Amino acid sequence: MSIETVENSVPAMPNPLNAKRRDLALRISVPFLAIIVLIAFWAIYVRVSGVPPYILPSPLAVAGAFVSDWGTLSPALWVTTKITFMSLALALIGGVGFAIFLVQSRWIEIAFYPLAVILQVTPIVAISPLILIYAPSTQVALLICAFLVAFFPILSNMVQGLKSVDHNLINLFELYGASRWQTLLYLKLPAAQPYFMTGLRIGGGLALIAAVVAEFAAGSAGAGSGLAFRLLEAQYRMNIPRLFAALFMLSMLGVAIFAITSFISWLSLHRWHESSLKREN
């Protein structure tokens, strides 16, 4: 048998880059096709059943409201987006800082961690009237409400991560005379990074939910109002296509937040952590 025959009989190795591209294409195309099918089913149902547009508008009516009411909905979208990201940033700073404070001592954790639990289990709708009374403005009140909801998932995940460090590695750092801050900076914080990323993804979605719920409770209106007020306004005026358009914008904002936080998580973990590494077999 010649060398050329042997070379031709050997199967070609799959290209990892092509496989990765196919996987990415499937991840994008399959959900997109599923959404197209749902929209088509929605349009067919509205046309066949003859349901009135003030009960269930057609996709075309919602798209028309999205275009015609863009001047009204886009400033509200910006207000909601701004409150969501500001509250998430504050929750990240506060959650990480408070978690580092709690793990410094067992007695500190026993004394202060229950306070964070109380804030978490208290419904935000119940305390939002008090926040509205004491806050200097409605926007600050909405920011505080969203911060309180997003704060605890980041705190709890970060505390769990800081406490889950391998004790043998801690003993190794102590053996080499590392200070408490060196151990925190070079061992505990990197080890807690996967837990922090989980809290970031959860906190991002909760910050948006809390911003909308807080605006419902506040009943804010006017030029500085967010999408929650536009939802209520469309409901009171029986403008159901605008209501659906506002809901669509909120959903897309939530998807964008989840995509951004997931990408940040992948960017931080894909080179070393098992949750982001692809199996070789």
C-alpha positions as CSV (number, residue, x, y, z in Angstrom):
1,M,0.0,0.0,0.0
2,S,1.4,3.4,-1.0
3,I,1.9,6.3,1.3
4,E,-0.7,8.4,-0.6
5,T,-3.3,5.6,-0.1
6,V,-2.6,5.6,3.6
7,E,-2.9,9.3,3.8
8,N,-6.2,9.3,1.9
9,S,-7.6,6.6,4.2
10,V,-7.0,8.6,7.4
11,P,-10.2,10.6,8.3
12,A,-9.8,14.3,8.5
13,M,-9.7,15.8,11.9
14,P,-12.7,18.2,12.6
15,N,-11.8,21.9,12.7
16,P,-12.5,23.2,16.3
17,L,-13.2,26.7,14.9
18,N,-15.9,25.4,12.5
19,A,-17.5,23.4,15.3
20,K,-17.5,26.5,17.5
21,R,-19.1,28.6,14.8
22,R,-21.8,25.9,14.2
23,D,-22.6,25.8,17.9
24,L,-22.9,29.6,18.0
25,A,-25.1,29.6,14.9
26,L,-27.4,27.0,16.5
27,R,-27.5,28.9,19.8
28,I,-28.7,32.0,17.9
29,S,-30.9,30.5,15.2
30,V,-32.9,28.1,17.3
31,P,-34.3,30.6,19.8
32,F,-34.9,33.1,17.0
33,L,-36.9,30.5,15.0
34,A,-38.9,29.6,18.2
35,I,-39.8,33.3,18.6
36,I,-40.8,33.6,15.0
37,V,-43.1,30.5,15.4
38,L,-44.7,32.0,18.5
39,I,-45.4,35.3,16.8
40,A,-46.9,33.5,13.8
41,F,-49.1,31.5,16.1
42,W,-50.1,34.7,17.9
43,A,-51.0,36.4,14.6
44,I,-53.0,33.4,13.3
45,Y,-54.9,33.1,16.6
46,V,-55.9,36.8,16.6
47,R,-57.1,36.6,13.0
48,V,-59.0,33.3,13.3
49,S,-60.6,33.9,16.7
50,G,-61.6,37.6,15.9
51,V,-60.5,38.7,19.4
52,P,-60.9,42.5,19.8
53,P,-57.6,44.5,19.7
54,Y,-58.4,46.1,23.1
55,I,-58.1,42.5,24.6
56,L,-55.3,41.0,22.4
57,P,-53.8,43.1,19.6
58,S,-52.1,41.6,16.6
59,P,-48.3,41.6,16.3
60,L,-48.6,44.2,13.5
61,A,-50.6,46.5,15.8
62,V,-47.9,46.1,18.5
63,A,-45.2,46.9,16.0
64,G,-47.1,49.9,14.8
65,A,-47.5,51.2,18.4
66,F,-43.8,50.5,18.9
67,V,-43.0,52.8,16.0
68,S,-45.6,55.5,16.6
69,D,-45.1,55.7,20.3
70,W,-41.3,55.6,20.2
71,G,-41.0,59.2,21.2
72,T,-43.0,58.5,24.4
73,L,-41.5,55.1,25.3
74,S,-37.8,55.7,24.6
75,P,-37.3,58.3,27.3
76,A,-39.1,56.0,29.8
77,L,-36.8,53.2,28.7
78,W,-33.8,55.3,29.4
79,V,-35.1,56.2,32.8
80,T,-35.7,52.6,33.7
81,T,-32.3,51.5,32.3
82,K,-30.5,54.2,34.2
83,I,-32.1,53.3,37.5
84,T,-31.4,49.6,36.9
85,F,-27.7,49.9,36.2
86,M,-27.1,52.5,38.9
87,S,-28.8,50.3,41.5
88,L,-26.8,47.3,40.2
89,A,-23.5,49.2,40.4
90,L,-24.3,50.2,44.0
91,A,-25.4,46.7,44.9
92,L,-22.1,45.3,43.5
93,I,-20.0,47.8,45.5
94,G,-22.1,47.4,48.7
95,G,-22.5,43.6,48.4
96,V,-18.8,42.9,47.8
97,G,-17.7,45.4,50.5
98,F,-20.1,44.1,53.1
99,A,-19.2,40.5,52.3
100,I,-15.5,41.2,52.9
101,F,-16.5,42.9,56.2
102,L,-18.6,39.9,57.3
103,V,-16.0,37.2,56.7
104,Q,-13.4,39.0,58.8
105,S,-14.8,37.5,62.0
106,R,-17.4,34.9,62.9
107,W,-18.9,37.3,65.5
108,I,-19.2,40.1,62.9
109,E,-21.1,37.7,60.6
110,I,-23.4,36.6,63.4
111,A,-24.1,40.2,64.4
112,F,-24.7,41.8,61.0
113,Y,-25.8,39.1,58.5
114,P,-29.3,38.7,60.0
115,L,-29.9,42.5,59.3
116,A,-29.2,41.8,55.6
117,V,-31.6,38.8,55.7
118,I,-34.3,41.0,57.3
119,L,-34.0,43.5,54.5
120,Q,-34.2,40.8,51.9
121,V,-37.3,39.0,53.3
122,T,-39.2,42.2,53.8
123,P,-41.3,42.8,50.7
124,I,-40.1,45.9,48.9
125,V,-43.7,46.9,48.2
126,A,-44.3,47.1,52.0
127,I,-41.4,49.4,52.7
128,S,-41.5,51.5,49.5
129,P,-44.0,54.0,51.0
130,L,-41.5,54.7,53.9
131,I,-38.6,55.1,51.4
132,L,-40.7,57.5,49.4
133,I,-41.3,59.6,52.5
134,Y,-37.7,59.8,53.7
135,A,-36.0,59.9,50.3
136,P,-35.2,63.4,48.9
137,S,-36.8,62.6,45.5
138,T,-38.7,59.9,43.8
139,Q,-35.8,58.9,41.6
140,V,-33.6,58.4,44.7
141,A,-36.4,56.3,46.3
142,L,-36.6,54.1,43.2
143,L,-32.9,53.7,43.2
144,I,-32.9,52.7,46.9
145,C,-35.7,50.1,46.3
146,A,-33.9,48.6,43.4
147,F,-30.6,48.5,45.3
148,L,-32.2,46.7,48.3
149,V,-33.5,43.9,46.1
150,A,-30.3,43.4,44.1
151,F,-28.0,43.8,47.1
152,F,-28.7,40.5,48.9
153,P,-28.0,38.0,46.1
154,I,-24.6,39.5,45.5
155,L,-23.9,39.6,49.2
156,S,-24.9,36.0,49.9
157,N,-23.1,34.6,46.9
158,M,-20.0,36.6,47.7
159,V,-20.0,35.5,51.4
160,Q,-20.4,31.9,50.3
161,G,-17.5,32.3,47.9
162,L,-15.2,33.8,50.4
163,K,-16.0,31.1,52.9
164,S,-15.5,28.2,50.3
165,V,-11.8,28.7,49.9
166,D,-9.7,25.5,50.3
167,H,-8.5,25.4,53.8
168,N,-5.2,23.7,52.7
169,L,-4.5,26.8,50.6
170,I,-5.3,29.1,53.5
171,N,-2.8,27.1,55.6
172,L,-0.2,27.4,52.9
173,F,-0.6,31.2,52.8
174,E,-0.3,31.3,56.6
175,L,2.8,29.0,56.4
176,Y,4.5,31.5,54.1
177,G,3.6,34.4,56.4
178,A,1.0,36.1,54.2
179,S,-1.0,38.9,55.8
180,R,-4.8,38.9,56.1
181,W,-5.1,41.3,53.2
182,Q,-2.7,39.4,51.0
183,T,-4.7,36.2,51.6
184,L,-7.9,38.1,50.7
185,L,-6.4,39.7,47.6
186,Y,-4.5,36.8,46.1
187,L,-6.5,33.8,47.3
188,K,-10.1,34.5,48.6
189,L,-11.2,37.0,46.0
190,P,-10.1,35.0,43.0
191,A,-11.6,31.8,44.5
192,A,-14.9,33.7,45.1
193,Q,-15.1,35.0,41.5
194,P,-17.5,32.3,40.2
195,Y,-19.8,32.9,43.1
196,F,-19.7,36.6,42.5
197,M,-20.5,36.1,38.8
198,T,-23.6,34.1,39.8
199,G,-24.7,36.9,42.1
200,L,-24.1,39.4,39.3
201,R,-26.4,37.6,36.9
202,I,-29.1,37.2,39.5
203,G,-28.8,40.8,40.8
204,G,-29.0,42.2,37.3
205,G,-32.4,40.7,36.7
206,L,-33.7,41.5,40.1
207,A,-32.5,45.1,39.8
208,L,-34.7,45.6,36.7
209,I,-37.7,43.9,38.4
210,A,-37.3,46.0,41.5
211,A,-37.0,49.2,39.5
212,V,-40.4,48.4,37.8
213,V,-42.1,47.3,41.0
214,A,-40.8,50.3,42.9
215,E,-42.2,52.6,40.2
216,F,-45.5,50.9,40.4
217,A,-45.6,51.5,44.2
218,A,-44.4,55.1,43.9
219,G,-46.9,56.0,41.2
220,S,-44.4,58.4,39.7
221,A,-45.5,60.3,36.6
222,G,-44.3,63.1,34.3
223,A,-41.3,63.5,32.1
224,G,-39.0,61.6,34.5
225,S,-41.2,58.5,34.7
226,G,-40.0,55.1,33.5
227,L,-41.6,52.2,31.6
228,A,-43.7,51.1,34.6
229,F,-45.7,54.4,34.5
230,R,-46.2,54.0,30.7
231,L,-47.6,50.5,31.3
232,L,-50.1,51.9,33.8
233,E,-50.9,54.8,31.6
234,A,-51.6,52.5,28.6
235,Q,-53.7,50.2,30.8
236,Y,-55.9,53.1,32.1
237,R,-56.3,54.4,28.5
238,M,-57.0,50.9,27.1
239,N,-54.1,51.4,24.7
240,I,-53.2,47.7,24.7
241,P,-50.8,47.9,21.7
242,R,-48.7,50.5,23.5
243,L,-48.9,48.3,26.7
244,F,-47.5,45.3,24.7
245,A,-44.8,47.5,23.1
246,A,-43.7,48.7,26.6
247,L,-43.7,45.1,27.8
248,F,-41.6,44.1,24.8
249,M,-39.1,46.8,25.6
250,L,-38.9,45.7,29.3
251,S,-38.3,42.1,28.1
252,M,-35.6,43.1,25.7
253,L,-33.9,45.2,28.4
254,G,-33.9,42.2,30.7
255,V,-32.5,40.0,28.0
256,A,-29.8,42.6,27.3
257,I,-28.8,42.7,31.0
258,F,-28.7,38.9,31.2
259,A,-26.6,38.8,28.1
260,I,-24.1,41.5,29.3
261,T,-23.7,39.8,32.8
262,S,-23.3,36.4,31.2
263,F,-20.7,37.7,28.8
264,I,-18.8,39.3,31.7
265,S,-19.0,36.0,33.6
266,W,-17.7,34.0,30.6
267,L,-14.9,36.6,30.0
268,S,-13.8,36.2,33.6
269,L,-14.0,32.4,33.9
270,H,-13.7,30.8,30.5
271,R,-9.9,30.3,30.7
272,W,-9.7,28.6,34.1
273,H,-13.0,27.7,35.8
274,E,-14.7,24.3,35.2
275,S,-18.1,25.9,34.7
276,S,-17.0,27.7,31.6
277,L,-14.5,25.1,30.2
278,K,-15.7,22.8,27.4
279,R,-15.2,19.1,28.1
280,E,-12.6,17.4,26.0
281,N,-14.3,14.0,25.9
